[in-house]
Amino acid sequence: MTIDLVALRRELHQIPEVGLQLPQTQARVLEALEGLPLEITLGTSVTSVVGVLRGGRPTEGKRPVVLLREDMDALPVEELTGLDYASTNGNMHACGHDLHMSMLVGAAHELCARREDLAGDVIFMFQPGEEGVDGARYMLEEGLLDVAGSRPDWVYAIHVWSALDACGTFSTKPGTVMASSDVAKVRVVGRGGHGSTPQRAADPIPAIAEITTALQTMVTRRFDVQDPVVVTVGLLQGGTINNVIPEDARLEATLRTFSHAARNKLIETIPQVVEGIAAAHGVTGEFSLLEQYPVTINDEVESDVVADTVADLFGAERHERWRHPLAGAEDFSRLLEVAPGCFIGLSACPPDLDPDTAPFNHSAYARFDDSVLDDGARLLAELALRKLS
């Protein structure tokens, strides 16, 4: 490796930025790529970085393209790890995206050094805004898929965990690996009045309370237990004081599903529940949906490709096949809707911690071990080499 990935990762760890605009992070990534034979494109609506490496071997017809993606943004979390390179700006790379960027930089350096071995092109996608603001969608809208001249034939990404498995363990599974994520917003509109004479008002509070309970019951009675659905009401608001019936009340819920069919059915069913209960209470129910990320679905063939590549590079014991998908969500799902590929887990749990009890991603105490950086970079590079050699 021609670049010190540990030093890069620790520098990035100290300058975490949140959301779609990451100017310091973008500048440091560009510095780490300086001098490489890459065609660089910067985002206009977001501070993304895209590098295209043109392979040196000639091809006939369409040049195959591999896309390697890693995310750049941090979380609004005050870091409590006590590390000597901890963030001090109020944000934190609590999901390991500093490792992701460093691994992709490492892969870029390795593939550029082996450019003449590549009979095709590689897209290096550095993406802001993965943490809930859909940075991938912005990059797709800006023309990411056509930046190499032809659309990607395969897409890959690695995500590190601060727990779950022993340090250095790669993990995959075919099919669904992460859930979809959407937000349901419900507003119940009634008619306010005095708490002592509820018959003179149209109280939205009992209606919103019943809707909250009914959403949980609806999941257990309308959906197959073998195709899980999660509805969690995380916000419930109504009223200002004990003796006033308010004009309205509202709730917000996170929706998680593991198949396109369950997601579509859930989006259709919730308004029926809301409107029916509201009508029974003599109030009006309003429903709106904030669509976030689709289901993340790995290609079956590419999952096996990753497992075989890990075994060849590091030994079969370094790969673990997930039994169940995770209920978190990922906008890499948008890339997997475009081309076959694989979302790969990599444990960076510090060896001195128990993977079963170590603070997990998003925790203010989450720690990630630097020892995985070279192997993550090597796997990304090898996946591209195997497709393009």
N, C-alpha and C positions, 0 to 999 in steps of 0.2 A: 504494500500500500504506500502510495507516494504522498499521503497527507496524514497528519496526526488526527485521527478521528476522535480520540478521547479529548484532546485539547479543544477541538471544534465543538464537540458536544457540550463541554463544560462552559464554554463561552456563550453558546446559544442558551444554555440553561439560566444564565445570569441576566438575559435580556428578553424575558418572555413578553409576548404581546398577544392581545385578545382580539378575535374577530376576523374581519376581512382585510383590515388595513394594518400591515405589519412592516413598516418601513425599515426599522433597524434589522429585523430578521432577514428581510429580502436583501438588504445590502450585504449582510454577512454571508449569505448563501452565494450571492454573485461573486464575492471576493474568493470564496472557496472553489468556485468553478473557473476562476480567471486563468486564462492561458490554455484552456482545453479547447479542442476543435469542435465546439458546439455552436449551433445556430440558436441564439437566445431570443426568446420572445417574452416580454413582460406584460402582465395583465393591465388593463385599462380601468376596469371597475373594481378590481381587487389587486393586491400586491403579490400576485403569483409570479412564479418563474418557471419557464418551460425551456428545456434544452433539447435540441435534436442532434443526434450523432449519426452521421452518414457512414455506413459501413464501407470498407474499402474493397470488398470483393464484388465483382460485377454479377448482376442477375438478369434473367430474361423475364419480360413481362412485369407485372406488379411487384414492387419491392416489398417483402414482408416487413411488418412493423411490430415491435414490442413496446408496450408502454409500462413504465415503472413509476408508481406513484407513492409519494409520502406527504404527510400533512405537516403544517408549520405552526399552527396557532396554539396558544396556551389557554389557561383558565383563570378566572378572577378569584384565585385562592391565595391566601397569605401563607407562604411556605413555612413549615415548622420542622423541617428535617434536621436542621442544625449543621448541614453540610458547609464546608468552607467555601463552596462555590454556589451557595443558595441564592435565589433571587431576593432582591430587596425592594422591588418596585411595586409590590402588592399583587402581582400575578405570579403564576407558577406553571411550569411544564409538568403538571401533575398527571398527565396522560402519556408522557414519554415521547412527545413529538420532537423534542430536541434530539433524541436518539434516532428517530425516523429520518430526519433531515441529514444527519451525519452519515447514516448508512447509505442513503441515496447518493450523497456526495462521493462516498467511497466507491460505490458501484460505478459512478460516472468516471472516476479516475481510472478504475481498472479496465472498463470497457474502452475508454479512449486509448489506453496503452495497447489494447488488442484490436484496434480498429480494423486492421487489415484482415482479421479473421471473420469479420461480420459480412454476410451476404444479405444485408437488409439494414434497416434503420431502427434506432432506439429513441423513444421519447422519455425524457426525465421530467416528471410532473411534480413540482413543489407547490402544494396547495394550501392556501390559508382557509380559515373559516370552516374546518370540519366540525368543531364543537357546536353543533346546533344551528349554524347559519348557512349551511348548504353551499360551501365554497366550490364544490365540484360543479354544481349547476351553473354558477357564474362562469367558470372556465369553459364549460361546454358551450354556453351561449356565445362566448368570445371566439369560438372556433378551434378549441383544443384538438378535436378529432381530426382536423384537416391540416394541422401545422406541419406534418411531415410530408404532405402531398397525397397521402392515402391513409385511410383509417386504420387504427390498430387492429392487428389480428389476434393479439393476446395481451392481457393486462394482469399485472401482479402488484400486490402491496403487502408489506409486513407491518404488524402492529405489536408493540411490546406490552407485556403485562408485568406488574410489580409483584405478582403473587401467582397462585394457581398451580404452577409446575416448577420443577427444579430449574435452576438457572441454565440457560442455553438450550432448553427444549423447544423445538419447533412444533407447531400444532396446526392441523387442518382437518377438514371433513368435506366430503362432497355434499352438494345440495345446500340447504339453508344453513348459514353460519351465524347470522345475526338478524334480529327482528326489524320490521318496519317501525317507524315512529311518526306519529301524528298527534296533534293537539285538538281536542274537542272543546268548544266554548259554548256554554248554554246560558241563556238569560231568560228568566221568568219575569214577565211583566204583569203586575196586578193593579190594585187600587189601594193606596195607603189609607190609614185611618188610626183611630184611637184603639189602644190595646184592650180597653175594657169593653169595646163593642165591635168584635170582629165580624158580626153579621152585617155591619154597614160598610165593610171593606171587602177586598178580594186579596186575600193574604198569599203572597208568593213564597213564604217561608216553608209551610208544610209541603208545597209542591216541589220545591228544590230539594228538600230533605228526602221526599219519596223518590224523586228522580235519582238521587245519589245511591240509594239502596237498590233501586230497580236496575240500574246499570250493572251492578254486581250480579244480581240474580239472572239478568238477561244473558250474561256470558255463560253461566252454568246450564242454561236451558235452551239456548239457541245455537250453541257452537259445539263442535266435536271436541271432546277432551283430548283426542289424539292430534289435533291441530290447534295448539294453544292460542288463547287470546288473553291479553292483560289490559284491564281498564282500571286506572288508578286516579281517583279524584284527589288532586293535590291542592286545589284552591276552592274554598267555599265561602261566599260572602253574602251578607244580607243584613240590613238594618243598622241602626245607630244607637238605639237605647231601648230598654226593656219594655216600655209602654207605648211604643209607636210601631204600627204595622207599616213596613216600608213599601214603596212603590214597586221595587223590583229586587231580585236576588240573582246571583250568578255562581257558576262553577266552571272550573277548567280541569280537564282530565288528560293524562297521557294515554295514548292508545298504542299497544304493541301487538303485532301479529307475526306469524311465521310463514305465511303463504299469501300470494296475491288474492286467492279466492276468499280467505278469511278477512283480509283487509277490506276488500270491496263490500263484503256482506256487513261488516261492522259499520262502515261508513253509511250504508243504507239503513241499518237497523236503529242506530241511536236517535235519529230524528223522529222515527215512529214512536219510540219510548217517550221522548220529551214532549211531543205534541199531544200524545194520548193522555199522559198524566196531567199535563197542564190543562187540557180541556175538561178533565174530570174535576179539577179544582176551580174551574171558572176563571182561569187566568190564561195568559198567552205564553207559549214556549218558543224561543228563538234558538236556532242552532247554527253554528258556523264551524268550519273545519280549517285548521292550519295544517296543510300537508307538509311533511318534512321528508323523511328518507324512506325509499322503498326497502323491501326485504333484500338482504345481501345473500346472493345465491352463488356458491362456487360451482364451476363446471366440474363434472365428475372426472373427466379425463385429465384436466389440469390439476386437480387435487392429487391424483396419482403421480403425475409428473413431478409435483413438488415433493411428495413423499419419497419418490425414487431419487430425486436430486439430493435431498438432505442425506439419505442413506449413503449415496455414493461419496458425498463430500465429507461427511462427519460421522457416519455410522448409523445403522438403523435405530439404535437406542436413543438417538437424538430427536426422533420424530414420534409424536403422540397423536393418535386420531381421536378427535373430540367425539364423545358419545351424543352430546346434545348441543344445539345452538345456544348462543348467548342472547339475552334479552336486550342488550344494548343495540344501538343502531349505528350505521356507517354510511356516509355518502359515496364511498367507493362502490356501493351498490349501483350507482348510476353508470359507472364504467362497465360493471359486469352485465348490465343490460345491453351494452353495445358490442362486447366481444367476450369470448370465453377467457377465463382466468381464474385466479385464486387469491383469496384473502387469507394471509398466513399469520398465525400467532407466534410470538417468540417470548419466552419467559426471560425477563431480566431481573428476577427476584434475587436480591443480594444473597450470596451463599451462607451468610451468617444468620439469615432469617428463615423461619419455617414457611414454606409456600402456602400452607393451609391457614396461617394466621397473620401473615405479613399485611401491612396496610395496602389496600388495592388502589388501582388507578383512580384519580380524582381526589384522593385523600391528601390533606395537607402534610401528611407524614410519609407519603409514598416515595420510595427510593428505587432507583433502577441502576443495575450494575453495568459498568462500562465494558465488561469483558465480552459482551455479545456483539459489539459494534462491528468488528472485523468479519465475524461469521455472517451477520445479517447482510453486510455489503457484498460479501462473497456469494451468498445465495442469490441475491438479486442479479448480480452480474452473470452468474452461471446459468440462470434461467434464460436470460437473453441470449447468451452464447449458444445454448443448446437449440434454441429456435432458429437462430440465424447463421449457424455454421454449416 
